[in-house]
Amino acid sequence: MTEFWLISAPGEKTCQQTWDKLMTATTRANNLSTNNKFNIPDLKVGTLDVLVGLSDELAKLDAFVESVVKKVAQYMADVLEDSRDKVQENLLANGVDLVTYVTRFQWDMAKYPIKQSLKNISEIVSKQVSQIDNDLKARASAYNNLKGNLQNLERKNAGSLLTRSLADIVKKEDFVLDSEYLITMLVVVPKTNYVDWQRTYETLSEMVVPRSTNLLFEDQESGLFSVTLFRKAIDDFRLKARENKFMLRDFQYNEEEMKADKEEMTRLSTDKKKQFIWIASELPSNAATAQQEEHEEAEGGFERSLQAPGQQCSCHHRPICHGYSWLEPQPARILSLRVLQNRLQPAGLQIEEPLLTTCPSFCFVSVNKSKLN
């Protein structure tokens, strides 16, 4: 699990001086964290009332985007099934893993023009993520239906000889077909009763064709036998067979129906493979919800830093320049880093919120919206 702290630091004379001060306090002197610059452009600033209203909207948007990112990751894990260990390598943003994307983030000027207001940018993010969410819901619903239908067919091709499909077991030559008087029946016989079957099947009814039984298939518990008899003797034969623990299968050989079942199995298996293809080609680009979340985090960090006490220049009513960074705390030094944060925070350093990239979702997870005081 990788944890990141989003840092908002009021600027020195230059952004580089702000960065050097942060590096000296957290890394060079005591190795408390690994730091990466978080490049946020000069976004369009509105009035304080607009910023206050936008704060609530961004909180809702952050929760929504986070939920969609989790859905994307969960959907990938569901479809990959036995290959869940490949989820992490497939969840990418702009072709790179999520940690790399966070630490090397660049604002997408084409998708999110900085001449737009903060509110307009947040609406663009919301619209894009909503589209991804709708597409994902449709895909997930189709996949669940596909998976359910395929599992039903697979169950028919497995299990007991009393219930499983016989399409892959029996052949046309196993049956007497198109006879007005004769019919071939299928009987499930426990392995322990094979001798009894061979000894008694001809006497279970007066109209059983002698020497007509054949073992067609067997599993660990039972065997499937064919037997030919006159149609008028079916009921009597069924009753006597049950008394001897021989169970008749209600089965009529129909080549077209069996062919349709096989084609349906093939079609469903093919459709399932297409899901893997979509996973491999399209879903990683939809893990671009991570991109929307990162832009939303950038916008939120910018907006919150403007509302921090004392962060307005009294002469021109413009926001003081801030430097933004991702801190990746050394696991054993988190307490020391928090002590340092408490010492620096009165001077203007803000920890906006911690972020995690974590298994099994491998997505950005905001774990606490409050300051870590």
C-alpha positions as CSV (number, residue, x, y, z in Angstrom):
1,M,0.0,0.0,0.0
2,T,1.4,3.4,-1.0
3,E,0.2,6.5,0.9
4,F,0.5,10.1,-0.3
5,W,0.0,13.4,1.5
6,L,-1.1,16.3,-0.6
7,I,0.8,19.4,0.6
8,S,-0.1,23.0,0.0
9,A,2.7,25.4,0.9
10,P,2.5,29.2,0.6
11,G,5.2,30.4,-1.8
12,E,8.5,32.0,-1.1
13,K,9.8,34.5,-3.7
14,T,9.9,31.6,-6.2
15,C,8.2,28.3,-6.4
16,Q,11.7,26.6,-6.4
17,Q,12.4,28.2,-3.0
18,T,9.2,26.8,-1.7
19,W,10.2,23.4,-3.0
20,D,13.7,23.6,-1.5
21,K,12.3,24.6,1.9
22,L,9.9,21.6,1.8
23,M,12.7,19.2,0.7
24,T,15.0,20.5,3.5
25,A,12.3,20.0,6.1
26,T,11.1,16.6,5.1
27,T,13.8,14.8,3.1
28,R,17.3,16.1,3.0
29,A,17.7,16.5,6.8
30,N,15.8,13.5,8.1
31,N,14.5,11.3,5.3
32,L,10.9,11.5,6.5
33,S,9.3,11.2,3.0
34,T,9.8,11.0,-0.7
35,N,8.5,14.1,-2.4
36,N,7.2,14.9,-5.9
37,K,6.0,18.1,-7.3
38,F,2.2,18.3,-8.0
39,N,2.0,20.8,-10.9
40,I,-1.3,22.8,-10.7
41,P,-1.7,25.5,-13.3
42,D,-3.0,29.0,-12.5
43,L,-6.7,28.3,-12.5
44,K,-9.3,31.0,-12.9
45,V,-10.3,32.4,-9.5
46,G,-13.8,33.6,-8.8
47,T,-15.2,35.3,-5.7
48,L,-15.0,34.0,-2.2
49,D,-18.7,33.1,-2.3
50,V,-18.2,31.0,-5.5
51,L,-15.2,29.3,-3.8
52,V,-17.3,28.5,-0.7
53,G,-20.1,27.1,-2.8
54,L,-17.7,25.1,-5.0
55,S,-16.2,23.5,-1.9
56,D,-19.3,21.5,-1.2
57,E,-19.7,20.6,-4.9
58,L,-16.1,19.4,-5.1
59,A,-16.6,17.2,-2.0
60,K,-19.6,15.5,-3.6
61,L,-17.7,15.2,-6.9
62,D,-14.7,13.7,-5.1
63,A,-16.8,11.0,-3.5
64,F,-18.5,10.2,-6.9
65,V,-15.3,10.0,-8.9
66,E,-13.7,7.8,-6.2
67,S,-16.7,5.4,-6.3
68,V,-16.5,5.1,-10.1
69,V,-12.7,4.4,-9.9
70,K,-13.5,1.6,-7.5
71,K,-16.2,0.2,-9.8
72,V,-13.7,0.1,-12.7
73,A,-11.2,-1.8,-10.7
74,Q,-13.8,-4.2,-9.3
75,Y,-15.2,-4.8,-12.7
76,M,-11.8,-5.6,-14.1
77,A,-11.2,-8.0,-11.2
78,D,-14.6,-9.7,-11.8
79,V,-14.0,-10.3,-15.5
80,L,-10.4,-11.4,-15.0
81,E,-11.6,-14.0,-12.5
82,D,-8.8,-16.5,-12.1
83,S,-6.3,-13.9,-13.5
84,R,-7.0,-11.4,-10.7
85,D,-3.2,-11.1,-10.1
86,K,-3.1,-9.3,-13.4
87,V,-5.4,-6.5,-12.3
88,Q,-2.7,-4.2,-11.1
89,E,-0.7,-4.4,-14.4
90,N,-3.9,-3.7,-16.4
91,L,-5.1,-0.7,-14.3
92,L,-3.3,2.1,-15.9
93,A,-3.7,5.9,-16.4
94,N,-2.2,7.3,-19.6
95,G,-0.4,4.0,-20.1
96,V,1.5,4.1,-16.7
97,D,0.8,2.6,-13.3
98,L,-1.2,4.7,-10.9
99,V,1.7,5.6,-8.6
100,T,3.7,6.9,-11.5
101,Y,0.7,8.8,-12.8
102,V,0.3,10.5,-9.4
103,T,3.9,11.5,-9.0
104,R,4.3,12.7,-12.6
105,F,1.0,14.3,-13.1
106,Q,0.6,16.9,-15.8
107,W,-2.6,19.0,-16.2
108,D,-4.5,18.1,-19.4
109,M,-5.0,21.6,-21.0
110,A,-7.0,20.2,-23.9
111,K,-9.6,18.4,-21.7
112,Y,-9.7,20.9,-18.9
113,P,-8.9,24.5,-20.3
114,I,-7.6,26.7,-17.5
115,K,-9.4,29.7,-19.0
116,Q,-12.6,28.0,-17.8
117,S,-13.9,28.7,-14.3
118,L,-13.3,26.2,-11.5
119,K,-17.0,25.4,-11.6
120,N,-17.0,24.7,-15.4
121,I,-14.0,22.5,-15.0
122,S,-15.6,20.5,-12.2
123,E,-18.7,20.1,-14.4
124,I,-16.5,18.8,-17.3
125,V,-15.0,16.2,-14.9
126,S,-18.5,15.3,-13.6
127,K,-19.9,14.8,-17.1
128,Q,-17.0,12.6,-18.2
129,V,-17.1,10.4,-15.2
130,S,-20.8,10.1,-15.4
131,Q,-20.4,8.8,-19.0
132,I,-17.8,6.3,-17.8
133,D,-20.1,5.2,-15.0
134,N,-23.1,4.7,-17.4
135,D,-21.0,2.7,-19.8
136,L,-19.6,0.6,-17.0
137,K,-23.1,-0.2,-15.7
138,A,-24.2,-1.3,-19.1
139,R,-21.1,-3.5,-19.5
140,A,-21.4,-5.0,-16.1
141,S,-25.1,-5.8,-16.5
142,A,-24.4,-7.5,-19.9
143,Y,-21.4,-9.4,-18.4
144,N,-23.4,-10.6,-15.4
145,N,-26.2,-11.9,-17.7
146,L,-23.6,-13.6,-19.9
147,K,-21.8,-15.1,-17.0
148,G,-25.1,-16.4,-15.5
149,N,-26.2,-18.0,-18.8
150,L,-22.8,-19.6,-19.3
151,Q,-22.7,-21.0,-15.8
152,N,-26.2,-22.5,-16.3
153,L,-25.0,-24.3,-19.5
154,E,-21.8,-25.4,-17.8
155,R,-23.8,-26.9,-14.9
156,K,-25.8,-28.8,-17.5
157,N,-22.6,-30.3,-18.9
158,A,-21.4,-31.3,-15.4
159,G,-22.7,-33.0,-12.4
160,S,-24.7,-36.2,-12.1
161,L,-25.7,-38.3,-15.0
162,L,-29.3,-37.9,-13.8
163,T,-29.2,-34.1,-14.5
164,R,-26.3,-33.2,-16.8
165,S,-26.6,-32.6,-20.6
166,L,-26.1,-35.6,-22.7
167,A,-25.3,-33.8,-25.9
168,D,-21.6,-34.6,-25.8
169,I,-22.1,-38.1,-24.7
170,V,-24.7,-39.8,-26.9
171,K,-24.5,-40.3,-30.7
172,K,-27.1,-40.9,-33.3
173,E,-26.1,-44.6,-33.8
174,D,-26.9,-45.2,-30.1
175,F,-30.7,-44.9,-30.8
176,V,-33.4,-46.7,-32.7
177,L,-35.0,-43.7,-34.5
178,D,-38.1,-43.3,-36.6
179,S,-39.6,-46.6,-35.5
180,E,-43.4,-46.8,-34.9
181,Y,-43.0,-49.5,-32.3
182,L,-39.5,-49.5,-30.8
183,I,-37.8,-46.8,-28.7
184,T,-34.3,-46.6,-27.1
185,M,-34.3,-45.5,-23.4
186,L,-31.4,-44.3,-21.4
187,V,-30.9,-45.7,-17.9
188,V,-28.6,-44.5,-15.1
189,V,-27.2,-47.4,-13.1
190,P,-25.0,-47.2,-10.0
191,K,-21.6,-48.8,-10.6
192,T,-22.3,-51.2,-7.7
193,N,-25.4,-52.5,-9.6
194,Y,-23.8,-53.1,-13.0
195,V,-24.0,-56.9,-12.6
196,D,-27.7,-56.7,-11.5
197,W,-28.5,-54.6,-14.5
198,Q,-27.0,-57.0,-17.0
199,R,-28.7,-59.9,-15.3
200,T,-32.2,-58.4,-15.0
201,Y,-32.8,-55.7,-17.6
202,E,-34.4,-58.1,-20.1
203,T,-36.9,-59.3,-17.5
204,L,-38.0,-55.9,-16.2
205,S,-40.7,-55.9,-18.9
206,E,-42.0,-58.5,-21.4
207,M,-41.2,-56.3,-24.3
208,V,-37.5,-55.5,-23.9
209,V,-35.3,-56.3,-26.9
210,P,-32.8,-59.0,-25.8
211,R,-29.1,-58.0,-25.8
212,S,-29.9,-54.4,-26.6
213,T,-28.1,-52.7,-23.7
214,N,-24.8,-50.8,-24.2
215,L,-22.7,-48.8,-21.7
216,L,-22.5,-45.3,-23.3
217,F,-20.7,-43.4,-20.6
218,E,-19.7,-43.6,-16.9
219,D,-18.6,-41.2,-14.2
220,Q,-17.2,-42.0,-10.8
221,E,-20.5,-43.1,-9.4
222,S,-22.8,-44.3,-12.2
223,G,-23.0,-45.5,-15.8
224,L,-25.3,-44.5,-18.6
225,F,-26.8,-47.5,-20.4
226,S,-29.0,-47.7,-23.5
227,V,-31.8,-50.3,-23.8
228,T,-34.4,-50.8,-26.6
229,L,-38.0,-51.8,-25.9
230,F,-41.5,-51.5,-27.3
231,R,-43.1,-48.1,-26.8
232,K,-46.2,-49.6,-25.0
233,A,-43.9,-51.1,-22.3
234,I,-42.3,-47.8,-21.2
235,D,-44.4,-47.2,-18.1
236,D,-44.1,-50.8,-16.9
237,F,-40.3,-50.8,-17.6
238,R,-39.8,-47.4,-15.7
239,L,-41.7,-48.7,-12.6
240,K,-39.8,-52.0,-12.4
241,A,-36.4,-50.3,-13.1
242,R,-37.0,-47.8,-10.3
243,E,-37.8,-50.7,-7.9
244,N,-34.3,-52.1,-8.7
245,K,-32.6,-48.7,-8.3
246,F,-32.2,-48.1,-12.0
247,M,-33.2,-44.6,-13.0
248,L,-34.6,-43.7,-16.5
249,R,-33.5,-40.4,-18.1
250,D,-36.3,-38.6,-20.0
251,F,-34.3,-38.0,-23.2
252,Q,-35.3,-37.8,-26.8
253,Y,-32.5,-37.7,-29.4
254,N,-32.9,-34.4,-31.3
255,E,-29.9,-33.5,-33.4
256,E,-31.1,-29.9,-34.0
257,E,-31.7,-29.2,-30.3
258,M,-28.3,-30.6,-29.3
259,K,-26.6,-28.6,-32.1
260,A,-28.3,-25.4,-30.8
261,D,-27.1,-26.1,-27.3
262,K,-23.5,-26.5,-28.5
263,E,-23.7,-23.4,-30.6
264,E,-25.1,-21.5,-27.6
265,M,-22.2,-22.6,-25.5
266,T,-19.7,-21.6,-28.2
267,R,-21.4,-18.2,-28.6
268,L,-21.4,-17.5,-24.8
269,S,-17.7,-18.5,-24.6
270,T,-16.9,-16.3,-27.5
271,D,-18.7,-13.3,-25.9
272,K,-16.9,-13.9,-22.7
273,K,-13.6,-13.8,-24.6
274,K,-14.7,-10.5,-26.1
275,Q,-15.0,-9.2,-22.6
276,F,-11.3,-10.0,-22.0
277,I,-10.5,-8.2,-25.3
278,W,-12.4,-5.2,-24.1
279,I,-10.7,-5.3,-20.7
280,A,-7.3,-5.4,-22.5
281,S,-8.0,-2.5,-24.9
282,E,-10.8,-0.3,-23.5
283,L,-11.0,-0.6,-19.8
284,P,-7.4,0.5,-19.1
285,S,-8.3,3.8,-20.9
286,N,-11.4,4.0,-18.7
287,A,-9.1,3.7,-15.7
288,A,-8.6,7.2,-16.9
289,T,-11.2,7.9,-14.3
290,A,-8.0,8.1,-12.3
291,Q,-7.1,11.0,-14.5
292,Q,-10.4,12.7,-13.8
293,E,-9.8,12.1,-10.1
294,E,-6.3,13.5,-10.2
295,H,-7.6,16.7,-11.9
296,E,-10.4,16.9,-9.4
297,E,-7.8,16.6,-6.6
298,A,-5.7,19.3,-8.2
299,E,-8.7,21.6,-8.5
300,G,-9.8,20.8,-4.9
301,G,-6.4,21.4,-3.5
302,F,-6.2,24.8,-5.4
303,E,-9.6,25.8,-4.2
304,R,-9.0,24.8,-0.5
305,S,-5.6,26.7,-0.4
306,L,-7.4,29.9,-1.6
307,Q,-9.8,29.6,1.4
308,A,-7.1,29.1,4.0
309,P,-6.8,32.0,6.4
310,G,-4.4,34.7,5.3
311,Q,-4.0,33.3,1.8
312,Q,-5.1,36.5,0.1
313,C,-2.8,39.3,-0.9
314,S,-4.1,42.5,0.7
315,C,-3.0,44.8,-2.1
316,H,-4.4,43.1,-5.1
317,H,-6.9,40.6,-3.7
318,R,-5.1,37.9,-5.5
319,P,-4.2,34.5,-4.0
320,I,-0.7,34.1,-2.7
321,C,1.3,31.6,-4.9
322,H,1.2,28.1,-3.5
323,G,3.5,25.2,-4.1
324,Y,1.8,21.8,-4.2
325,S,3.5,18.5,-3.6
326,W,2.8,14.8,-3.0
327,L,4.6,13.5,0.1
328,E,5.1,9.7,0.2
329,P,5.8,9.1,4.0
330,Q,8.4,6.6,5.0
331,P,6.2,4.0,6.8
332,A,8.4,4.0,9.9
333,R,8.6,7.9,10.0
334,I,4.9,8.8,9.8
335,L,4.7,9.9,13.4
336,S,7.8,12.1,13.0
337,L,6.4,13.6,9.8
338,R,3.1,14.5,11.7
339,V,5.1,16.2,14.4
340,L,6.9,18.2,11.8
341,Q,3.6,19.0,10.1
342,N,2.2,20.4,13.4
343,R,5.2,22.5,13.8
344,L,5.1,23.9,10.3
345,Q,1.4,24.3,9.9
346,P,1.1,27.6,11.8
347,A,3.5,29.0,9.2
348,G,1.1,28.1,6.4
349,L,1.9,24.6,5.5
350,Q,-1.3,22.6,4.8
351,I,-1.8,18.9,4.4
352,E,-4.9,18.8,2.3
353,E,-5.7,15.1,2.5
354,P,-3.9,11.8,2.4
355,L,-4.3,9.5,-0.6
356,L,-3.8,5.8,-0.9
357,T,-3.1,3.6,-3.8
358,T,-4.1,0.2,-2.5
359,C,-5.0,-3.5,-3.3
360,P,-7.3,-4.9,-4.5
361,S,-8.9,-1.8,-6.1
362,F,-5.5,-0.2,-7.1
363,C,-7.3,3.1,-7.2
364,F,-7.0,6.5,-5.6
365,V,-8.8,6.4,-2.2
366,S,-9.3,9.5,-0.1
367,V,-9.2,8.2,3.4
368,N,-9.8,11.4,5.4
369,K,-11.2,14.7,4.3
370,S,-10.0,16.6,7.4
371,K,-6.6,18.0,8.2
372,L,-4.3,15.5,10.0
373,N,-3.9,17.5,13.2
